[in-house]
Amino acid sequence: MKKEVLTSALLMISLALAGGLAGCGGSSSSTPPPPPPVNNVQAIAVDGGPVAGQIYPDAAFTSVTVCIPNSSTCQTVDGILVDTGSVGLRVLASALPGLNLPKLTGSGGVSFYDCVSFIDGSFLWGPVAEADVTMAGEKASAGSIHLIEDPSGFSVPAGCSNGGVDEDNQAALGANGILGVAPEPLDCGLACDPSAGGVAPPVYFGCLAAGNCLTAFVPVGQQVVNPVALFPQDNNGVILKMQALSSPAATATGSMIFGIGTQTNNQLGSATVFTLDDFDNFTTNFNGQSLTGSFLDSGSNGFFFPDAAIPQCAGNSVAPGFYCPTSTVNLSAQNVGTNNAQNMVNFSVANSVNLFQSNGSDTAFPTLGGPGFVHSFDWGLPFFYGRNVFFAIDGQGVPSGAPAAPWWAY
């Protein structure tokens, strides 16, 4: 099983698009009426995932409907991992058989591919395609998505794979795709736009039919996009609302609510807002450490943080990469935003081997944790149980009185 699935820190570029994805209107002598309410609630579930005979613990899944742009030719795909640590919809091409989405190409027969690398050393590769994406009553029209598949006729460029683990198939990924709803509109932004100049980062590649792939710039309007940012309304963020758990459970349910402050069911209320740095991170103070690269990541399946006092599970155990204390440890950590907003979080970490062996058919574990990186606390899915967690998208409008996005709140 994977310790972590996604990250925000490596590829996120904080940007504000002038006249970009946020809707902008001219002045008016009267206030226009608000748009009529739409269905903005998408069901999510922790249920083990779509791979037969395999349990993906602490992973929240949903479904998406993908269509050829401006058509009724569509397919609905379930088993899509909901991830607040990445941006964009990434779907296994094998999960969309017969849906011939238009691919992004350039001059000279060049086809454009997307590469996403995760902090656990894995990566995804595949072509960029245009699609309409529908969830609940919301539709993102003609946005770029990432079709996950190994290349045919050539190998994944070393600049993407970098010696990591290829997860371009369902068994390795543990899902049929990933829905990245981190607080950014694009998976790279201005750093990958032609206006950046210099050498393109290893996010987009232009490849000829026989290979010969080179890093490439792609205009922001054609980059893989957070579908929420393209909704006609409810496009400024998402709320993840998960049921509370105090012990392992067979399943867990929740909702992904689109928009913040746009309808009666997505008001910010008394939630504490934590503004973020240029890498979409905040600080977690834990055990005398100031972990400045911390983030909330529903795509990670545990609490991941550095603590040398907690034993790790043996490498040949059923829980490699997780913690195995002799008994459950009760801990606390303080989250601090760049706006100096603060909140103390109490959490517990149990012996992961015991969790899995004693609860063989369960999929939801509120006390699952493992070792993290030196300067970060990865608040994975266990953090979300029993909370409403808000993610405001950079460059989009925010509720009155709230700071400019991006930010998290709970």
C-alpha positions, 0 to 999 in steps of 0.5 A, spaced: 500 500 500 502 507 498 504 511 504 502 517 500 498 518 494 499 526 492 502 532 494 501 539 493 508 542 495 512 540 489 508 542 483 503 548 486 505 555 483 501 560 486 498 565 481 493 570 480 490 569 473 488 576 470 482 575 467 483 568 468 478 562 471 474 567 475 468 570 472 469 578 472 463 582 470 463 590 468 460 595 473 452 596 473 448 601 476 444 595 480 446 589 483 444 583 479 440 577 482 444 571 485 444 565 480 439 560 482 441 554 486 443 548 483 445 541 486 452 542 488 453 536 493 457 530 490 457 523 494 464 521 496 465 514 500 471 510 503 470 503 501 476 500 499 477 502 492 475 499 485 481 494 485 478 487 486 481 483 492 485 489 494 483 494 500 485 501 499 485 504 506 483 511 508 482 513 501 475 517 499 472 515 492 467 519 488 465 518 480 465 523 475 462 523 468 466 525 462 464 527 455 466 529 449 466 536 449 459 539 447 456 532 446 452 527 449 457 522 448 459 521 455 462 515 460 461 515 468 467 513 472 467 511 479 473 509 483 476 516 483 480 518 488 478 525 491 485 529 493 486 536 496 493 535 495 493 535 487 490 539 481 486 536 475 482 530 473 486 524 471 483 518 469 485 512 467 485 511 459 482 504 460 476 506 464 474 510 458 474 505 453 471 508 446 471 515 448 475 519 443 477 525 447 480 530 442 488 530 444 492 536 445 497 537 439 502 542 437 505 544 430 510 539 427 506 533 429 507 534 437 503 531 442 503 533 449 503 529 455 502 531 462 507 528 468 505 528 475 510 526 480 508 525 488 512 525 494 512 518 495 516 517 489 511 514 484 509 518 478 503 518 472 504 519 465 499 520 459 496 525 454 492 531 455 485 531 452 479 536 452 473 534 456 466 536 459 466 534 466 460 533 470 459 532 478 452 533 481 449 538 478 455 542 476 459 542 469 466 544 467 466 545 459 472 544 455 477 543 460 484 539 459 484 533 463 490 528 464 489 521 461 493 516 465 496 511 460 503 508 459 506 511 452 505 506 446 512 505 442 516 509 446 518 509 454 516 515 459 522 520 459 527 520 464 525 527 466 518 524 468 519 517 471 526 519 475 527 512 477 520 512 481 514 507 481 510 507 475 502 507 477 499 508 470 494 502 471 489 500 476 492 495 480 498 500 482 494 506 482 489 503 487 483 507 483 481 509 476 483 516 477 484 522 481 480 528 482 485 534 484 481 539 488 487 543 491 486 550 492 489 552 485 486 552 478 491 549 474 496 544 475 502 548 473 500 555 472 505 561 469 511 556 470 509 552 465 506 558 460 510 560 454 511 567 457 515 564 463 521 563 458 527 559 460 527 551 460 520 548 461 519 544 468 518 537 467 510 537 468 508 537 460 512 534 455 512 534 447 513 528 444 513 525 437 510 519 435 517 515 435 518 518 442 523 524 442 520 527 448 522 534 451 519 538 456 514 543 453 511 550 455 503 549 455 499 556 455 495 556 461 488 556 458 490 549 455 493 546 462 490 541 466 485 544 470 481 544 477 474 542 474 471 546 480 474 552 477 470 552 470 463 551 473 459 557 471 457 558 479 460 554 485 467 555 482 471 558 488 472 552 492 470 545 495 468 543 502 470 536 504 465 533 509 466 527 512 462 523 518 466 522 524 469 516 526 472 514 533 474 507 531 476 503 524 469 502 520 467 498 514 466 504 510 465 511 511 461 516 507 461 524 506 460 529 501 464 534 497 460 540 496 462 545 491 463 553 492 464 557 498 459 562 500 455 561 494 449 557 497 446 556 503 449 549 504 456 552 503 457 558 508 464 559 511 460 560 518 465 560 524 471 556 521 478 558 522 481 560 515 489 559 514 492 562 509 497 559 505 505 560 503 507 560 495 507 553 496 500 552 498 503 550 505 502 552 512 506 551 519 505 545 524 508 546 530 509 539 533 513 536 538 518 542 538 519 542 531 516 547 526 514 544 520 513 549 515 511 545 509 505 542 512 498 541 508 491 538 508 491 532 503 485 527 503 489 523 498 494 521 503 491 515 507 494 517 514 497 522 518 504 523 516 509 526 520 516 526 523 517 522 530 523 518 532 520 516 538 514 512 535 517 505 532 515 504 525 512 497 522 517 492 520 519 492 512 516 485 511 510 487 515 503 488 513 503 495 514 510 498 511 511 505 511 506 506 517 507 507 525 507 501 529 507 503 537 506 498 542 500 502 544 496 507 541 499 514 542 495 520 543 498 527 540 497 534 539 499 539 534 498 546 533 496 549 525 498 556 524 497 560 517 501 565 514 495 570 517 497 567 524 491 563 525 492 558 530 488 551 532 490 545 536 489 539 533 488 532 538 489 526 534 491 519 535 496 514 532 495 506 533 499 500 531 498 499 524 499 492 523 494 491 529 489 495 525 489 491 519 490 484 522 484 485 527 480 489 522 481 485 516 475 488 512 475 495 514 477 500 510 476 507 514 482 508 520 482 514 524 488 513 527 493 511 521 499 514 521 506 514 519 513 517 518 513 523 514 518 528 511 523 533 515 519 539 514 512 537 513 506 534 517 501 531 512 494 531 515 491 525 511 484 523 510 484 521 518 484 529 519 478 529 515 473 525 519 468 529 523 470 535 520 468 540 514 474 542 511 474 548 506 479 549 500 478 556 497 481 556 490 487 561 488 484 567 484 477 566 485 472 570 489 471 569 496 466 570 501 465 577 504 470 578 510 474 572 508 482 573 506 484 572 498 485 565 496 488 560 497 486 558 503 484 552 507 479 553 513 476 548 518 
